[in-house]
């Protein structure tokens, strides 16, 4: 097994290193998340890149994740209710020289000794609300980190990526989705600025485009400019030919990506959100969405 | 067996340790119910007291401490007193310190703030979900903000957005035929905001909603001019009677309204 010291010696600039942290869990995703978040706060939320593998339920998948952890020299933090999975992860990590930390066993084992009997390993006994709310908080944290094209390196983690030009309501839509437990990223489409390459590696079924009518965009942008104390008529931002150009550009990219597009012109956020939730839930993709074009 | 007392020792709020411990405890039908928390423990000074208290009864000590010196002092003294001890996440901090080539945050004040913000946000999100769309009105007195408005004025996204900033927001629909819950009168007017919108815009939104539901807009009163105008008028009157601050959300992004409300909440 490679020790920390040996690894460290092999590196030229250890102080500029980022660490990949793989967080593995079964039904204890909430507990795993609380621990991972605690750790990142200890390091001022910098330098640690978290990749989450929650709700793991099969040996094969776990071994696959550990393979990947080994290849990318990641540190593993895990939290499993299943004793079988805990042993599997611990033994595999030990054998393969993966640095790992088992967050659940120490407390559980101590309690087993005190109680003189084994834990029940029954997920039904866990506080169900807590699971739900950590899942939502995790989604919200992710959504903030991935708002407005921030952090393209975490796009791959998204349950859904929303793309669209300015003022199509990407951020509130993502926030709404996050509160339903969906990790939603959004990427603005701006003519002259290439979207991040990571976007093109996301499966099209996980990307959604938003469009809005030019008239409605013009109105919203004019109001926005006046609110900011700027004169709208002087800006490209609200000029109709500029808006048309932006819409054309965005439509081109959406077509290239081959994604579902929603026209949000006359819609409340909830409507679009619910359609996206239905899409994600694996609802049969209809050929055309009302108010949308493909 | 006897009740086991769980001692949580943390240099911050201790909520993470408690969270892990509660999940573990749920897996036993034994009574482990008693929890004693030592928060904001910043050095080994308090360790003797904690261990001697824990030694009086059957107990378990779980700690989340960054400082190695404090941690090892607690580990040694627990062992000497024969008390089971778990250093939760400490070894992980040590490992990451090596990997990152830098020390964890040593500023207790900053850590405490980061932890408090995190759990405050979790609780605000949870509150907003519980109190969405007029549910759990008994919790209204705990709200930092109560949002009122007729159907389709965007109350839910606004509540969610604000919750995400760490404020507990509830929202209640205003429906002419249904009186808002009495308990709203116990909420100070400074915590109540009302959302209004132009009738034309609301008609558009509602018509679209009906179409999405597969209904013919003309077949329902929901999106008619008379109905919408009556609802808006009744809502405005009611909001004024409560002394609520009123925001017109016609063609406004949720973030803009949210920002104004947040500025107000923070200035308070």
Interface residues (C-beta under 8 A of the other chain):
Chain A: X4 X5 X7 X8 X14 X15 X16 X17 X19 X21 X28 X30 X31 X34 X35 X37 X38 X39 X41 X42 X43 X44 X45 X47 X48 X75 X77 X79 X81 X99 X101 X103 X104 X106 X107 X108 X110 X111 X113 X114 X115 X116 X117 X119 X120 X121 X122 X125 X126 X127 X129 X130 X133 X134 X136 X137 X140 X144 X167 X169 X171 X172 X173 X175 X176 X178 X179 X216 X219 X220 X223 X224 X227 X266 X267 X268 X269 X270 X271 X275 X290 X291
Chain B: X1 X4 X15 X16 X19 X20 X21 X22 X23 X24 X25 X26 X27 X28 X29 X30 X32 X58 X60 X62 X64 X66 X84 X86 X87 X88 X89 X91 X92 X93 X95 X96 X98 X99 X100 X101 X102 X104 X105 X110 X111 X114 X115 X118 X121 X122 X125 X126 X128 X129 X152 X154 X156 X157 X160 X161 X163 X164 X204 X205 X207 X208 X209 X211 X212 X251 X252 X253 X254 X255 X256
